[in-house]
Amino acid sequence: MGKNDHFLDLFFNPKSVAVVGASRNQETVNYFLVSNLVNLGFPGKVYPVNPNATEIMGLKAYPRVTSIEDSVELAVISVPARITLDIVRDCVAKKVKGITIIAGGFSETGTQGRKIQDEIHRLLQKNGIRAIGPNALSPINSANNFIVGFRPTSKLPQGGLSFIFQSGLYQPRLEWLLNEFHLNIAKLIDLGNKMDINEVDALEYLAQDKDTTVIAMHLESVAGDARKFMRIMKEITPTKPVIVLKSGRTPAGAKAASSHTAAIIRSSDAVVDAALKQSGAIRVSGLDEFFDLAKAFEYLPLPQSNRVAITSYSGGEGVFTTDCAHLQGLEPAELSTETHKKLSEVFPPWPIPINPFDTGVAGQFHSFDVVNRFVEALVDDPNVDCAAVQVGIPPQLAASSTGDQLLKPYTDLIARGKPVTVWGMDPAFSTSMTKDLEACRIPFYPSAERAVRALGALWRYAKLRGHKQV
């Protein structure tokens, strides 16, 4: 499970968890705090706490944390802010080691909320208890199926991608991200108001976590020691890519962040941007790019250089994709004589360019596997570092016949250290085949622009890591 000695490991690998505010009512979000742990098979002990219930999801329920007979390592508190302090006092009495406070209504709401939050913080500091939140749904660990979340989750696909969030923006789309967008995660931590645990702690933990190979971070502000934060970032980025989505970039966004999580924007966006670049972080400008790059870095190897091979179903889209590639720092590969010879076998009755390669016109005169023939030809081409491929199976070809015939050339290319990203010709095809493609770690994107942007990010990071351009 990638256990280490960092204090945050308690939050990801608790042996026992008290869920305060657990509900029997399947129409409430608090129901899923326990049901997800039960249904996913979390191996630790789970103690629902609800004074109005004796049993929840087949587990004995307790009226208070102090009523639990056994020791409790972690308490997840999901009750209104006005009574959270009393629950925290019970946790202190029970000698709980860590606390996650889910509810909002604290410092982000004004003076009274700040007063309650500060009192909770003083109490926890006095007793040596660490806390995530308030206003946080956290954490998630795919290695042991531990999840704190408000939505039903069918599975936690295990991988090397770990997230740090400052808010629950991921929560409404979590099931989609994991089981339709096909992200494979290691860990996720949502920091909320950062009363105690902050982005510095989270980055420090994931930097040394063996399960984590890629870190994707959403920030509204930096609450901890900014110098330490950037130092850790600079130390980790040569071995683990760190993708950063920094919101609150505009005055309007900064104001919204303040009301949302009581974030204090300490520096101008230009200063933040410069610091992130200097540290080696990969900054993105929006959610699509954030999740697109997270997938690409978790799925794919880094290219050795920036020479890209492109194929599409129309010449016009090939030209557009070439433009996109150039803007991302990629250059069209000069395909080898041997590759030209292989591709000439599927030419129309006249010669055509081979990069970008127009599989649409070639397919008019040959079988429907022209795209595969193109990808197969790239595997042994020493002049190709990566590929962007438009895919699309005509309806005449039964899906059952695609299988390895469709996927093997792509997996062979990736096995040679040549990342390949794909996008679709037909939305209906996209829906039916994305799962099969991404099960083989072939990332699928809704457009050529997004597919090429992912390759460009991989190349820029490869340069940062010291890959030499051929």
Backbone torsions as a table, in degrees:
resi	resn	phi	psi	omega
1	MET	NA	5.9	178.5
2	GLY	68.8	32.4	-177.4
3	LYS	-65.2	144.9	173.6
4	ASN	-143.9	-178.5	-172.5
5	ASP	-88.0	0.5	179.8
6	HIS	-65.7	144.2	-176.7
7	PHE	-61.5	-25.5	-179.8
8	LEU	-69.0	-16.3	-179.8
9	ASP	-60.6	-29.1	176.1
10	LEU	-56.5	-38.5	-175.7
11	PHE	-74.2	-25.0	-179.3
12	PHE	-97.0	-21.6	-177.7
13	ASN	-131.6	52.4	-179.9
14	PRO	-72.5	143.6	174.7
15	LYS	-82.8	-26.0	-179.1
16	SER	-146.9	140.7	-174.9
17	VAL	-135.3	127.3	171.0
18	ALA	-98.6	127.3	179.8
19	VAL	-107.5	101.4	-175.2
20	VAL	-90.0	120.1	-174.0
21	GLY	103.1	7.9	178.5
22	ALA	-56.7	141.9	-174.9
23	SER	-124.1	147.8	172.6
24	ARG	-87.7	-14.7	-174.0
25	ASN	-82.1	113.4	-176.4
26	GLN	-69.2	-10.0	178.3
27	GLU	-86.9	-3.2	-178.8
28	THR	-108.2	151.5	-178.9
29	VAL	-68.2	-28.9	-178.8
30	ASN	-67.8	-17.2	176.4
31	TYR	-60.9	-38.1	-173.8
32	PHE	-77.0	-13.3	176.0
33	LEU	-61.5	-34.3	177.6
34	VAL	-97.0	-41.6	-174.1
35	SER	-62.7	-35.8	177.8
36	ASN	-64.2	-41.3	179.3
37	LEU	-64.0	-41.4	179.8
38	VAL	-69.3	-49.1	-174.3
39	ASN	-69.7	-30.6	-179.9
40	LEU	-86.4	-11.0	176.1
41	GLY	83.5	34.0	174.4
42	PHE	-55.9	126.1	-172.3
43	PRO	-78.9	-13.3	-179.2
44	GLY	-77.5	174.6	178.3
45	LYS	-82.7	136.3	-178.6
46	VAL	-120.6	127.2	-178.4
47	TYR	-120.1	99.6	174.9
48	PRO	-67.6	137.8	178.2
49	VAL	-119.8	114.7	-179.3
50	ASN	-158.0	114.4	-175.8
51	PRO	-66.0	-12.0	-177.7
52	ASN	-107.4	13.8	-179.2
53	ALA	-137.6	149.7	174.6
54	THR	-108.7	-16.3	-178.9
55	GLU	-153.2	137.4	176.0
56	ILE	-138.8	125.4	-179.8
57	MET	52.1	37.8	178.8
58	GLY	78.8	4.1	-179.9
59	LEU	-106.5	143.4	175.3
60	LYS	-63.3	131.6	178.2
61	ALA	-100.8	150.8	-176.0
62	TYR	-122.8	146.5	-179.1
63	PRO	-72.3	-30.2	179.7
64	ARG	-145.6	160.7	176.2
65	VAL	-59.6	-38.5	-178.4
66	THR	-69.4	-10.7	178.2
67	SER	-83.3	-14.0	-178.1
68	ILE	-70.9	129.0	-175.5
69	GLU	-70.1	-38.3	-174.8
70	ASP	-88.2	172.4	176.1
71	SER	-73.7	153.3	-179.3
72	VAL	-126.9	124.0	179.4
73	GLU	-84.1	-44.5	-173.5
74	LEU	-128.9	136.0	174.4
75	ALA	-114.6	129.2	174.3
76	VAL	-105.6	116.1	-171.7
77	ILE	-110.0	117.0	179.1
78	SER	-130.3	72.2	178.3
79	VAL	-133.4	165.0	179.6
80	PRO	-56.4	149.1	-177.0
81	ALA	-54.9	-36.2	-173.7
82	ARG	-64.6	-23.1	179.6
83	ILE	-111.9	2.4	-178.6
84	THR	-62.9	-37.3	-179.0
85	LEU	-59.6	-41.0	178.3
86	ASP	-63.7	-38.9	178.3
87	ILE	-65.5	-40.5	178.6
88	VAL	-62.8	-38.3	176.8
89	ARG	-60.7	-39.7	176.3
90	ASP	-63.7	-38.5	179.4
91	CYS	-65.2	-38.1	175.7
92	VAL	-62.3	-45.7	179.5
93	ALA	-62.2	-34.3	-178.8
94	LYS	-81.1	-7.4	-177.8
95	LYS	62.8	40.7	173.4
96	VAL	-66.3	142.9	-175.6
97	LYS	-89.6	-30.8	-178.1
98	GLY	-144.8	154.1	-176.8
99	ILE	-138.1	137.4	166.9
100	THR	-113.0	124.1	179.1
101	ILE	-106.6	114.6	-173.4
102	ILE	-85.4	-41.6	-170.9
103	ALA	-62.6	149.1	168.6
104	GLY	-91.2	-169.7	-179.9
105	GLY	99.3	19.7	-177.4
106	PHE	-110.0	-126.4	-171.1
107	SER	-61.7	-24.2	-178.6
108	GLU	-72.1	-10.5	-176.7
109	THR	-99.6	-11.6	179.5
110	GLY	131.2	-161.9	-171.3
111	THR	-61.2	-46.6	-176.9
112	GLN	-65.5	-43.1	177.7
113	GLY	-63.9	-40.0	177.0
114	ARG	-61.7	-39.1	-179.9
115	LYS	-61.8	-44.9	178.7
116	ILE	-64.1	-45.1	-179.5
117	GLN	-60.9	-43.7	179.5
118	ASP	-63.2	-38.2	179.5
119	GLU	-66.9	-40.5	175.9
120	ILE	-62.1	-43.3	-178.6
121	HIS	-61.9	-44.0	178.9
122	ARG	-61.6	-41.2	-179.4
123	LEU	-64.7	-42.3	-179.9
124	LEU	-68.4	-42.5	178.4
125	GLN	-61.2	-42.6	-179.8
126	LYS	-59.9	-31.2	-175.4
127	ASN	-108.0	9.5	174.1
128	GLY	68.2	32.0	-179.4
129	ILE	-106.6	130.2	178.5
130	ARG	-92.4	152.9	-173.8
131	ALA	-143.8	142.0	168.3
132	ILE	-100.6	135.8	177.7
133	GLY	108.1	-155.7	-6.9
134	PRO	-64.3	179.7	175.3
135	ASN	68.0	43.2	-174.5
136	ALA	-142.0	134.5	170.5
137	LEU	-103.8	107.1	-168.6
138	SER	-172.5	152.4	-1.6
139	PRO	-106.0	-172.0	173.6
140	ILE	-132.5	137.7	175.5
141	ASN	-137.0	111.4	-177.0
142	SER	-70.2	-22.7	-176.2
143	ALA	-66.3	-30.0	179.9
144	ASN	-124.7	13.1	179.2
145	ASN	58.1	36.8	175.4
146	PHE	-93.3	127.0	-177.9
147	ILE	-147.0	134.8	170.0
148	VAL	-112.7	108.8	-175.5
149	GLY	-159.3	157.5	-175.7
150	PHE	-95.4	-5.2	-176.7
151	ARG	-119.3	149.8	177.8
152	PRO	-64.1	132.7	-178.3
153	THR	-123.7	124.1	-173.4
154	SER	-83.5	-29.6	177.1
155	LYS	-164.0	162.7	177.2
156	LEU	-120.3	90.0	-178.8
157	PRO	-59.8	123.9	-172.2
158	GLN	-86.5	134.1	178.2
159	GLY	-159.3	-158.1	-175.6
160	GLY	-105.7	6.7	-175.4
161	LEU	-92.5	125.7	176.7
162	SER	-121.2	141.1	-177.2
163	PHE	-112.4	143.8	166.1
164	ILE	-121.0	120.3	178.1
165	PHE	-118.1	151.2	171.6
166	GLN	-98.1	-10.3	178.3
167	SER	-146.9	173.1	-178.6
168	GLY	-84.8	31.6	-177.6
169	LEU	-61.6	-24.0	178.4
170	TYR	-76.8	-25.9	-166.5
171	GLN	-60.7	-46.1	-179.9
172	PRO	-64.7	-21.3	-177.6
173	ARG	-112.3	15.2	-174.2
174	LEU	-62.1	-48.5	-179.4
175	GLU	-60.1	-41.1	177.7
176	TRP	-64.5	-45.3	-178.9
177	LEU	-60.1	-39.7	-175.4
178	LEU	-82.7	-39.1	-168.0
179	ASN	-115.2	-4.3	172.6
180	GLU	-123.1	-39.6	174.3
181	PHE	-83.6	-13.7	170.7
182	HIS	64.0	44.0	170.2
183	LEU	-78.8	139.6	177.5
184	ASN	-110.0	112.7	-169.9
185	ILE	-109.3	154.7	170.3
186	ALA	-98.6	-59.6	-176.4
187	LYS	-144.7	159.6	175.7
188	LEU	-144.6	133.9	175.7
189	ILE	-131.7	129.7	177.9
190	ASP	-108.7	120.9	-170.3
191	LEU	-90.7	-22.1	179.9
192	GLY	59.0	-130.9	-176.8
193	ASN	-75.7	-9.2	178.3
194	LYS	56.5	44.2	176.3
195	MET	-58.3	-38.3	-177.8
196	ASP	-128.4	-76.5	-178.6
197	ILE	-72.8	132.5	-175.6
198	ASN	-130.0	-173.1	-175.4
199	GLU	-64.6	-27.4	178.1
200	VAL	-66.8	-45.7	177.7
201	ASP	-60.8	-45.3	-176.4
202	ALA	-65.1	-45.0	179.5
203	LEU	-65.4	-40.6	178.3
204	GLU	-60.0	-42.2	-179.6
205	TYR	-66.1	-49.6	-176.4
206	LEU	-69.5	-26.7	177.3
207	ALA	-60.6	-33.8	-178.3
208	GLN	-102.9	0.6	-178.6
209	ASP	-77.2	122.9	-176.0
210	LYS	-69.2	-24.9	179.8
211	ASP	-75.9	-20.4	-172.9
212	THR	-95.1	122.4	176.4
213	THR	-111.9	-21.7	179.6
214	VAL	-136.8	136.4	178.7
215	ILE	-117.6	128.9	175.6
216	ALA	-120.2	125.6	-169.5
217	MET	-127.3	129.6	172.8
218	HIS	-108.7	127.2	-178.4
219	LEU	-130.4	143.0	167.0
220	GLU	-104.8	-24.7	179.8
221	SER	-160.3	169.4	172.1
222	VAL	-111.5	111.1	-175.8
223	ALA	-92.7	-27.4	-177.8
224	GLY	-87.2	-162.6	179.9
225	ASP	-69.4	108.1	-174.5
226	ALA	-62.9	-37.4	179.4
227	ARG	-65.4	-42.9	178.2
228	LYS	-65.1	-39.7	179.3
229	PHE	-58.2	-48.8	-179.2
230	MET	-69.7	-32.9	177.6
231	ARG	-65.0	-45.4	177.5
232	ILE	-62.2	-42.7	179.2
233	MET	-58.3	-46.5	-178.1
234	LYS	-65.1	-34.4	179.9
235	GLU	-72.0	-34.2	-172.9
236	ILE	-89.8	-30.3	-173.1
237	THR	-62.6	-25.5	175.2
238	PRO	-66.6	-18.6	-178.9
239	THR	-118.2	-27.1	178.1
240	LYS	-130.4	119.1	176.3
241	PRO	-63.4	140.1	177.5
242	VAL	-121.7	115.4	-179.7
243	ILE	-99.4	128.8	-173.2
244	VAL	-123.3	124.8	169.1
245	LEU	-107.9	108.7	-178.9
246	LYS	-105.1	109.1	176.7
247	SER	-93.8	177.8	-172.1
248	GLY	74.3	32.2	-176.1
249	ARG	-75.8	-32.6	-178.0
250	THR	-101.8	163.4	175.4
251	PRO	-55.8	-39.0	178.9
252	ALA	-67.0	-41.2	178.6
253	GLY	-66.8	-38.8	178.2
254	ALA	-62.7	-40.5	178.2
255	LYS	-64.3	-41.5	178.5
256	ALA	-65.0	-39.1	178.1
257	ALA	-62.5	-39.3	-179.6
258	SER	-62.4	-40.4	-179.4
259	SER	-78.1	-18.7	-176.5
260	HIS	-87.0	-51.1	-178.4
261	THR	-131.0	20.7	-179.6
262	ALA	58.1	31.8	-178.4
263	ALA	-71.9	140.0	174.6
264	ILE	-108.4	116.9	179.8
265	ILE	-83.6	104.0	-170.3
266	ARG	-84.2	-22.0	-176.5
267	SER	-136.4	158.3	175.2
268	SER	-65.8	160.0	-178.7
269	ASP	-63.8	-33.4	179.4
270	ALA	-63.9	-38.7	178.6
271	VAL	-67.2	-44.8	178.3
272	VAL	-60.5	-44.6	-178.4
273	ASP	-60.9	-44.7	-179.9
274	ALA	-64.1	-41.3	-179.6
275	ALA	-65.4	-40.7	179.2
276	LEU	-64.6	-42.6	179.2
277	LYS	-63.9	-41.9	-179.4
278	GLN	-64.3	-30.9	-178.8
279	SER	-82.5	-9.5	179.8
280	GLY	92.6	5.6	178.9
281	ALA	-71.9	155.7	177.9
282	ILE	-103.0	103.8	-177.9
283	ARG	-88.6	137.2	178.4
284	VAL	-118.9	163.0	-173.0
285	SER	-105.8	-9.1	-178.0
286	GLY	-160.6	174.0	-175.5
287	LEU	-66.1	-40.6	179.6
288	ASP	-58.2	-48.7	-180.0
289	GLU	-64.8	-38.1	179.8
290	PHE	-57.5	-52.9	-177.5
291	PHE	-76.3	-33.6	176.9
292	ASP	-59.1	-47.3	-177.5
293	LEU	-72.7	-35.1	176.2
294	ALA	-57.1	-43.6	178.5
295	LYS	-65.1	-47.8	-176.8
296	ALA	-59.4	-45.2	-177.8
297	PHE	-69.4	-30.8	178.7
298	GLU	-78.4	-32.1	-176.5
299	TYR	-81.7	-40.1	-158.1
300	LEU	-114.8	155.1	169.7
301	PRO	-75.6	166.8	175.9
302	LEU	-84.6	142.1	177.7
303	PRO	-72.7	153.3	177.9
304	GLN	-77.6	-27.7	176.9
305	SER	-154.4	-162.9	-168.8
306	ASN	-110.4	19.2	-176.6
307	ARG	-87.3	115.7	-172.3
308	VAL	-112.7	140.9	172.3
309	ALA	-105.8	137.2	-172.9
310	ILE	-129.1	137.3	170.0
311	THR	-138.6	145.8	179.1
312	SER	-148.9	169.8	-177.4
313	TYR	-86.9	-1.2	173.0
314	SER	-144.6	147.9	179.2
315	GLY	-62.1	-36.3	179.9
316	GLY	-63.1	-41.8	179.2
317	GLU	-69.5	-30.6	176.3
318	GLY	-64.3	-40.6	177.3
319	VAL	-64.5	-45.6	179.0
320	PHE	-60.1	-43.1	-178.7
321	THR	-65.4	-36.8	176.9
322	THR	-63.5	-41.9	175.1
323	ASP	-59.4	-46.9	179.9
324	CYS	-59.2	-42.6	-179.8
325	ALA	-62.4	-44.2	-179.9
326	HIS	-61.4	-41.4	179.4
327	LEU	-65.8	-20.7	178.0
328	GLN	-94.2	7.1	178.5
329	GLY	87.5	11.5	178.6
330	LEU	-99.6	152.9	179.6
331	GLU	-126.5	143.5	178.7
332	PRO	-59.3	130.7	178.8
333	ALA	-71.4	140.0	171.0
334	GLU	-85.2	94.6	-173.4
335	LEU	-63.9	146.8	-173.1
336	SER	-70.1	165.1	177.1
337	THR	-59.5	-39.2	179.8
338	GLU	-64.6	-41.6	177.8
339	THR	-64.1	-40.9	177.7
340	HIS	-60.2	-41.5	179.5
341	LYS	-62.1	-43.8	179.6
342	LYS	-63.9	-42.5	-176.5
343	LEU	-74.4	-26.3	179.4
344	SER	-63.6	-20.4	178.3
345	GLU	-68.8	-19.5	179.1
346	VAL	-116.7	18.9	174.0
347	PHE	-66.2	155.8	164.4
348	PRO	-68.4	-176.6	-178.5
349	PRO	-66.2	8.1	175.6
350	TRP	-137.5	156.5	179.7
351	PRO	-71.4	143.6	178.1
352	ILE	-132.8	158.4	175.8
353	PRO	-62.1	150.5	-178.7
354	ILE	-106.1	-5.6	175.0
355	ASN	-155.0	103.7	4.3
356	PRO	-72.8	149.8	-177.0
357	PHE	-102.7	129.1	-178.4
358	ASP	-90.5	92.8	-179.0
359	THR	-73.0	-19.2	178.1
360	GLY	-65.6	-50.8	-178.8
361	VAL	-70.6	-34.7	177.3
362	ALA	-66.4	-38.5	-178.4
363	GLY	-67.8	-17.9	178.0
364	GLN	-67.0	-21.7	-174.5
365	PHE	-117.7	2.5	-177.4
366	HIS	-139.7	-177.9	-179.5
367	SER	-71.2	174.4	-173.3
368	PHE	-78.6	5.5	-178.6
369	ASP	-98.0	22.4	-178.4
370	VAL	-59.4	-40.1	179.8
371	VAL	-60.8	-44.0	179.5
372	ASN	-63.6	-38.2	179.4
373	ARG	-62.5	-37.8	177.3
374	PHE	-63.2	-49.4	-177.4
375	VAL	-65.1	-40.6	177.9
376	GLU	-58.7	-38.9	-177.8
377	ALA	-67.0	-23.4	-177.2
378	LEU	-80.9	-21.2	-170.6
379	VAL	-56.0	-45.2	-176.3
380	ASP	-99.6	7.2	-178.7
381	ASP	-80.8	114.8	-177.4
382	PRO	-69.4	-11.3	-178.2
383	ASN	-92.0	2.1	-176.9
384	VAL	-110.5	127.3	177.7
385	ASP	-105.9	-25.3	-179.2
386	CYS	-161.3	169.3	-176.5
387	ALA	-144.7	144.8	173.3
388	ALA	-121.4	121.5	-167.9
389	VAL	-130.7	127.9	171.3
390	GLN	-88.9	129.1	-177.7
391	VAL	-115.7	156.8	179.0
392	GLY	176.0	118.2	-179.5
393	ILE	-97.7	121.9	177.5
394	PRO	-58.7	150.5	-175.5
395	PRO	-63.3	-18.9	179.6
396	GLN	-68.7	-20.0	-176.7
397	LEU	-97.4	115.8	-175.9
398	ALA	-63.3	140.8	-178.4
399	ALA	-59.3	-32.9	-176.3
400	SER	-66.0	-18.0	-177.6
401	SER	-91.3	-5.5	-176.4
402	THR	-77.2	-64.9	173.7
403	GLY	37.7	-129.8	-177.9
404	ASP	-63.7	-31.7	179.9
405	GLN	-55.9	-38.4	179.7
406	LEU	-79.0	-41.7	-166.7
407	LEU	-91.0	-29.7	-172.6
408	LYS	-59.5	-42.9	178.9
409	PRO	-58.4	-35.0	-179.5
410	TYR	-71.1	-44.9	-179.9
411	THR	-67.8	-32.8	175.4
412	ASP	-64.1	-42.1	179.8
413	LEU	-62.3	-45.3	179.7
414	ILE	-64.8	-39.3	179.1
415	ALA	-62.3	-25.6	176.8
416	ARG	-83.9	5.9	180.0
417	GLY	81.4	23.0	-179.7
418	LYS	-114.6	101.2	-178.1
419	PRO	-63.9	143.0	177.4
420	VAL	-132.8	132.5	173.8
421	THR	-118.2	149.5	-176.2
422	VAL	-130.0	157.0	171.3
423	TRP	-140.4	163.0	-169.8
424	GLY	-101.0	159.5	175.7
425	MET	-92.2	-36.1	-171.8
426	ASP	-126.9	121.8	180.0
427	PRO	-54.7	-35.0	179.1
428	ALA	-65.2	-41.5	175.8
429	PHE	-63.8	-40.8	-177.9
430	SER	-55.5	-46.6	-177.9
431	THR	-63.0	-41.5	-173.6
432	SER	-76.2	-29.7	-172.8
433	MET	-105.5	-14.5	-176.7
434	THR	-56.5	-43.1	-178.2
435	LYS	-58.9	-45.0	-179.3
436	ASP	-66.4	-42.5	178.8
437	LEU	-61.7	-48.7	-173.5
438	GLU	-77.3	-18.9	171.3
439	ALA	-64.8	-24.1	176.5
440	CYS	-99.5	15.2	176.4
441	ARG	62.8	39.5	172.8
442	ILE	-109.5	101.9	-172.2
443	PRO	-71.6	133.6	-178.5
444	PHE	-108.7	134.4	179.9
445	TYR	-125.6	156.0	-176.4
446	PRO	-77.2	-7.0	-179.0
447	SER	-153.6	159.0	175.9
448	ALA	-60.4	-40.0	-177.4
449	GLU	-59.4	-44.8	-179.3
450	ARG	-72.2	-34.5	178.0
451	ALA	-64.6	-43.3	-179.0
452	VAL	-72.9	-34.5	178.3
453	ARG	-60.5	-37.5	178.3
454	ALA	-64.9	-42.9	177.8
455	LEU	-63.3	-40.2	178.8
456	GLY	-61.1	-40.8	179.0
457	ALA	-65.3	-40.2	176.3
458	LEU	-60.2	-42.2	-178.9
459	TRP	-67.5	-43.9	-179.6
460	ARG	-62.8	-38.8	177.4
461	TYR	-68.9	-37.8	177.5
462	ALA	-58.9	-40.9	176.7
463	LYS	-61.9	-40.7	178.3
464	LEU	-61.0	-37.5	179.7
465	ARG	-73.8	-10.8	176.7
466	GLY	102.9	11.6	175.0
467	HIS	-63.6	138.9	-178.1
468	LYS	-92.0	130.9	177.6
469	GLN	-71.9	132.0	-177.8
470	VAL	-75.3	NA	NA
